[in-house]
Amino acid sequence: MKVEKNASLLHHNTFGIEVVAETLIEYDSENELEQLLASDNCRSKSLLPVGAGSNLLFLSDFDGIVLHGTIRFIETVTENDDYLLLKVGAGTIWDDFVAFCVQNNYYGAENLSHIPGETGAAAVQNIGAYGAEVKDIIHEVHTIEIETGKKQTFAQEACRYAYRQSIFKRELKGQYIVVAVTFRLEKKEKYNPNYRQSETHVGQPGQPTLQAVRDAVIDIRRRKLPDPAVEKNAGSFFINPVVLKKQFDQLVQHYPDMPHYHVSDNEEKLSAAWLIDRCGWKGKQLGKVAVHNKQPLVIVNKGGASGVEIAAFAKQIQSSVEAKFGILLQPEVDYIAGESKQK
Ligand SMILES: Cc1cc2nc3c(=O)[nH]c(=O)nc-3n(C[C@H](O)[C@H](O)[C@H](O)COP(=O)(O)OP(=O)(O)OC[C@H]3O[C@@H](n4cnc5c(N)ncnc54)[C@H](O)[C@@H]3O)c2cc1C
């Protein structure tokens, strides 16, 4: 276990915000985490579990304990001719797990290649890309309850997954720490039904292979998204808004080229990137913060911006989209204030 007082979080958030945590603790095992949660120190302080910090916006120093787990393993739980269940430690780098699946010809994770972050957070966030969401391969999520220190396993259905949502982000926010996730991967060829329509098929003549899909996804992502190691960002800043059919019908009369995706008889999902672009934000910089010049959904810290400056910039985007389209964009990024949400 590693304990650091007055720890800089600069390298623990991909926005590159220079904030300090009163304490940063790295635990290596479930046992260590259980001991920590039972300690007086942890019981009296605000706690914030983090992964790789690729979806966090720190608004100030964190006056509590930031917890980061390095529980990393991939083990087979059960296997037959059709599928297998793999249990994966929450601290395992998400893309290492995807690479492992592709190398071993396990189907299901390939469209989610190259998404930054760790496996525990992937299950909290319900990460998604190219027509796939991680919920589709999650079998169960293993956690420890912060209040009681007890282990609890959530079956996939109990996680209440929805678009970039889970029970861990809503009803049970701040109450559980994910320690491992069990995934179900297919052994027989089974590509995501959406991949053929997606750009992942471009440049892959003939029969695709898992590796070809992964390579194509990585290639597209490298071309379209800024690398946080070079340009500090947290990926898509806002989620795509879902609007009622009635509002959509009105909007589409004014903006017939508006991209939209059918959700249900009552709802349509709109492209937040398109809405932001239409308000003239692409490439726009105010002070130390900018909208990326290729991807309007990505906000970039051009150097030395604070979380408050980034949040104020995001607010301006929200206001202009709301004024033009009557839609209030919701952040996908998790805003972290000094006193945590966690206790
Ligand atoms: C360049 C870039 C591209 C991206 N592309 C995508 C994309 O295509 N699709 C997509 O869905 N996302 C994308 N993201 C967002 C990000 O990669 C995901 O949200 C990812 O799951 C965050 O993982 P993390 O380990 O960095 O979590 P963090 O940012 O550290 O944490 C995210 C949230 O999870 C909580 N958390 C973290 N670990 C645990 C745990 N063990 N137990 C309980 N709670 C925990 C934190 O408290 C926080 O609320 C992108 C980000 C970047 C920077």
The ligand as a Gaussian input file, in Angstrom:
#p B3LYP/6-31G(d) Opt

LIG

0 1
 C       -9.262000      10.681000     -25.269000
 C      -10.430000      10.065000     -24.551000
 C      -11.339000       9.305000     -25.255000
 C      -12.441000       8.727000     -24.599000
 N      -13.308000       7.968000     -25.327000
 C      -14.369000       7.395000     -24.711000
 C      -15.280000       6.581000     -25.469000
 O      -15.120000       6.351000     -26.666000
 N      -16.335000       6.042000     -24.819000
 C      -16.537000       6.238000     -23.470000
 O      -17.522000       5.711000     -22.934000
 N      -15.673000       6.986000     -22.733000
 C      -14.605000       7.566000     -23.320000
 N      -13.738000       8.340000     -22.590000
 C      -13.989000       8.562000     -21.152000
 C      -13.208000       7.604000     -20.219000
 O      -12.225000       6.909000     -20.925000
 C      -14.150000       6.608000     -19.530000
 O      -15.143000       7.289000     -18.797000
 C      -13.378000       5.662000     -18.589000
 O      -14.206000       4.596000     -18.179000
 C      -12.835000       6.361000     -17.353000
 O      -11.955000       5.452000     -16.708000
 P      -10.943000       5.930000     -15.615000
 O      -10.274000       4.719000     -15.073000
 O      -10.071000       6.990000     -16.145000
 O      -11.953000       6.504000     -14.505000
 P      -11.909000       7.891000     -13.707000
 O      -11.991000       9.031000     -14.662000
 O      -10.766000       7.896000     -12.753000
 O      -13.268000       7.789000     -12.888000
 C      -14.508000       7.879000     -13.549000
 C      -15.641000       7.694000     -12.513000
 O      -15.629000       6.358000     -12.028000
 C      -15.442000       6.337000     -10.614000
 N      -14.551000       5.195000     -10.332000
 C      -13.331000       4.965000     -10.894000
 N      -12.854000       3.768000     -10.467000
 C      -13.780000       3.267000      -9.616000
 C      -13.877000       2.062000      -8.841000
 N      -12.916000       1.124000      -8.863000
 N      -14.977000       1.877000      -8.081000
 C      -15.985000       2.803000      -8.045000
 N      -15.952000       3.947000      -8.747000
 C      -14.866000       4.173000      -9.537000
 C      -14.816000       7.688000     -10.252000
 O      -15.123000       8.066000      -8.917000
 C      -15.489000       8.583000     -11.279000
 O      -16.792000       8.918000     -10.837000
 C      -12.627000       8.919000     -23.207000
 C      -11.678000       9.684000     -22.480000
 C      -10.588000      10.251000     -23.150000
 C       -9.583000      11.032000     -22.367000

